[in-house]
Amino acid sequence: MKTNLYSSIIEKISSDKFSSIFILVDENTEQFCLKLFIKKTGIKSFNKIIIDSGEENKNIDTCVSIWDQLNSFKADRKSLLINLGGGVLTDIGGFAASTYLRGIKFINIPTTLLGMVDAAHGGKTGIDFKLLKNQIGVFNDPLEVLLDNDYLKTLSKEEFINGYAEVVKHSLLTDKPDLTFNSLVKLDLFNDSEYIINSYSLVKNEIVKSDKYESSIRKVLNLGHTIGHAVESYSHISDEIIDLKHGQAIVIGIINELYISHKKFNFPLRDVVSVKKHLKKYFTLIPLKENDMENIYDLMVYDKKNEGSKINFVLLKEIGKPVIDQIVDKELFKESFVFYNE
Ligand SMILES: NC(=O)c1ccc[n+]([C@@H]2O[C@H](COP(=O)([O-])OP(=O)(O)OC[C@H]3O[C@@H](n4cnc5c(N)ncnc54)[C@H](O)[C@@H]3O)[C@@H](O)[C@H]2O)c1
C-alpha cells in the first residue's frame, strides 16, 4: 500500500513544472527525516533551508530567515517549498511560501502525530505575534499533504502523545459511530496509529471542505482551543507554571470546555468525566491556581477568535453535536477550572 505514497510528489519534483525545489527542515527533521525523504523520493537536486525548532521560533524573525534563504538561492515564482516537519514548521513554512513573491507553491509532509492529524491540513498558515498564537497568517492550501507514519519512528513518546489531544477533539466532533470518542478509546494509540492518522485527519478535512475560511462550521475545530490557546500562551510567559506543549494546553481546554458544555447544554457529565479520565492516561494535568485562571481569562479576551470583548466558545450538546459562537461568563469559566483541578 505504501509503494505509491510518494508517486505524486516524485512526479511533481521530477517534472519541469518547478524551477527549483526547496526543502524546509528544522534541526530535528534534518537529522531524522530528511534522509528518509531523499531515499523515498530519490530527489537529487534541491536547496535545504534550516530553521530552529520550537514554538518560540514560530515568529517573524524565523520567517524573515526563510525569505532571506529563498532570496539567496534565487527562488522565483515557479519554485516549490516542501515543508518537512511538525506543526510549527508547516505553519511557518506555509506562511513564508504564501507570502514570498505573493505566493509560491508548497507541499506539507508532516512528521509529528499532531501534524499528521491536524496542522498540515486545512490551509491555515501563520506565525505567533506578541505572545498571541497564530496572530498573523493567511489561509492557503498546500499543493499536497503526504502522510507517512514511518517518520513517527524517531519522534519522542512525549511529542507523539502531544498530537493525541487533537485526535480526541476530532472524536468528540464527529457523529460517525466508528470514529466517535467511544470508539476511539477502544484503540491503542501506538499500535493503531496508522488507522488513527488516516481516520481522524479525514474528520478535519471533511469539516474544512465545507467552510474553508471559518465563517461557520469550521469554527467547531476550535473546541478546546479558546481556553487551550490562552493556557498555552500563559504557560510561555508565566513563572508559575511550566511551559506547555500545544497538546498539553488543548487537553486543559477540552476538559474545561466540556464541563462548560455540561452546565450550559446538559452535555452528559459522565462523558465529561470519562474524557477527563481517558486524557489523564496520557497527559499530566498540572494544577492551576486562582491567579493562573485570572491571567488565562485576560489572555483569552485578546484572542483573535473573539469578536469585540466577547469570548466565543465551541461547546457540545452531545458527542458529535457541537454548537458554535457561545458566550460563557467569567463565573462559569472559573467553575470549570474547579472541576479541572479536582
Ligand atoms: N495550522 C493548523 O491548522 C494547526 C492545527 C493544530 C496545530 N497547529 C500548530 O502546530 C504546532 C504544534 O505542532 P507539533 O506538535 O507538531 O510541534 P513541533 O512542530 O514543534 O514539533 C515538535 C518537536 O518534534 C520535532 N520533530 C518533528 N518531527 C520529528 C520526527 N519525525 N522525529 C524527531 N523529532 C521530530 C520538532 O523538531 C520539534 O522539536 C503549534 O504551533 C500549533 O499552533 C496548527
The ligand as an SDF file (V2000), in Angstrom:
LIG
                    3D

 44 48  0  0  0  0  0  0  0  0999 V2000
   -2.4660   25.0780   11.0080 N   0  0  0  0  0  0  0  0  0  0  0  0
   -3.2910   24.3870   11.7550 C   0  0  0  0  0  0  0  0  0  0  0  0
   -4.4350   24.1270   11.3910 O   0  0  0  0  0  0  0  0  0  0  0  0
   -2.8190   23.8780   13.0860 C   0  0  0  0  0  0  0  0  0  0  0  0
   -3.5960   22.9660   13.8070 C   0  0  0  0  0  0  0  0  0  0  0  0
   -3.1160   22.4730   15.0060 C   0  0  0  0  0  0  0  0  0  0  0  0
   -1.8890   22.8970   15.4780 C   0  0  0  0  0  0  0  0  0  0  0  0
   -1.1560   23.7880   14.7600 N   0  0  0  0  0  0  0  0  0  0  0  0
    0.1570   24.2510   15.2440 C   0  0  0  0  0  0  0  0  0  0  0  0
    1.0410   23.1400   15.3200 O   0  0  0  0  0  0  0  0  0  0  0  0
    2.0990   23.4800   16.2180 C   0  0  0  0  0  0  0  0  0  0  0  0
    2.4850   22.2770   17.0520 C   0  0  0  0  0  0  0  0  0  0  0  0
    2.9470   21.2700   16.1940 O   0  0  0  0  0  0  0  0  0  0  0  0
    3.7660   19.9980   16.7210 P   0  0  0  0  0  0  0  0  0  0  0  0
    3.1380   19.4870   17.9550 O   0  0  0  0  0  0  0  0  0  0  0  0
    3.9140   19.1020   15.5690 O   0  0  0  0  0  0  0  0  0  0  0  0
    5.1400   20.6230   17.2090 O   0  0  0  0  0  0  0  0  0  0  0  0
    6.5520   20.9160   16.5140 P   0  0  0  0  0  0  0  0  0  0  0  0
    6.4060   21.2540   15.0940 O   0  0  0  0  0  0  0  0  0  0  0  0
    7.2190   21.9050   17.4080 O   0  0  0  0  0  0  0  0  0  0  0  0
    7.3260   19.5240   16.6160 O   0  0  0  0  0  0  0  0  0  0  0  0
    7.6390   19.0080   17.8820 C   0  0  0  0  0  0  0  0  0  0  0  0
    9.1200   18.6610   18.0220 C   0  0  0  0  0  0  0  0  0  0  0  0
    9.3740   17.4220   17.3690 O   0  0  0  0  0  0  0  0  0  0  0  0
   10.4830   17.5520   16.4750 C   0  0  0  0  0  0  0  0  0  0  0  0
   10.2200   16.6040   15.3900 N   0  0  0  0  0  0  0  0  0  0  0  0
    9.3060   16.7260   14.4040 C   0  0  0  0  0  0  0  0  0  0  0  0
    9.2410   15.6030   13.7000 N   0  0  0  0  0  0  0  0  0  0  0  0
   10.1320   14.7420   14.2260 C   0  0  0  0  0  0  0  0  0  0  0  0
   10.4880   13.3940   13.9490 C   0  0  0  0  0  0  0  0  0  0  0  0
    9.8570   12.6960   12.9940 N   0  0  0  0  0  0  0  0  0  0  0  0
   11.4600   12.8170   14.6940 N   0  0  0  0  0  0  0  0  0  0  0  0
   12.0520   13.5090   15.7050 C   0  0  0  0  0  0  0  0  0  0  0  0
   11.7400   14.7770   16.0380 N   0  0  0  0  0  0  0  0  0  0  0  0
   10.7730   15.3810   15.3090 C   0  0  0  0  0  0  0  0  0  0  0  0
   10.4870   19.0210   16.0940 C   0  0  0  0  0  0  0  0  0  0  0  0
   11.7570   19.4280   15.6650 O   0  0  0  0  0  0  0  0  0  0  0  0
   10.0860   19.6690   17.4120 C   0  0  0  0  0  0  0  0  0  0  0  0
   11.1950   19.7770   18.2510 O   0  0  0  0  0  0  0  0  0  0  0  0
    1.6000   24.6600   17.0320 C   0  0  0  0  0  0  0  0  0  0  0  0
    2.3040   25.8120   16.6420 O   0  0  0  0  0  0  0  0  0  0  0  0
    0.1470   24.7910   16.6430 C   0  0  0  0  0  0  0  0  0  0  0  0
   -0.3160   26.1180   16.6960 O   0  0  0  0  0  0  0  0  0  0  0  0
   -1.5970   24.2760   13.5790 C   0  0  0  0  0  0  0  0  0  0  0  0
  1  2  1  0
  2  3  2  0
  2  4  1  0
  4  5  1  0
  4 44  2  0
  5  6  2  0
  6  7  1  0
  7  8  2  0
  8  9  1  0
  8 44  1  0
  9 10  1  0
  9 42  1  0
 10 11  1  0
 11 12  1  0
 11 40  1  0
 12 13  1  0
 13 14  1  0
 14 15  2  0
 14 16  1  0
 14 17  1  0
 17 18  1  0
 18 19  2  0
 18 20  1  0
 18 21  1  0
 21 22  1  0
 22 23  1  0
 23 24  1  0
 23 38  1  0
 24 25  1  0
 25 26  1  0
 25 36  1  0
 26 27  1  0
 26 35  1  0
 27 28  2  0
 28 29  1  0
 29 30  1  0
 29 35  2  0
 30 31  1  0
 30 32  2  0
 32 33  1  0
 33 34  2  0
 34 35  1  0
 36 37  1  0
 36 38  1  0
 38 39  1  0
 40 41  1  0
 40 42  1  0
 42 43  1  0
M  CHG  2   8   1  16  -1
M  END
$$$$
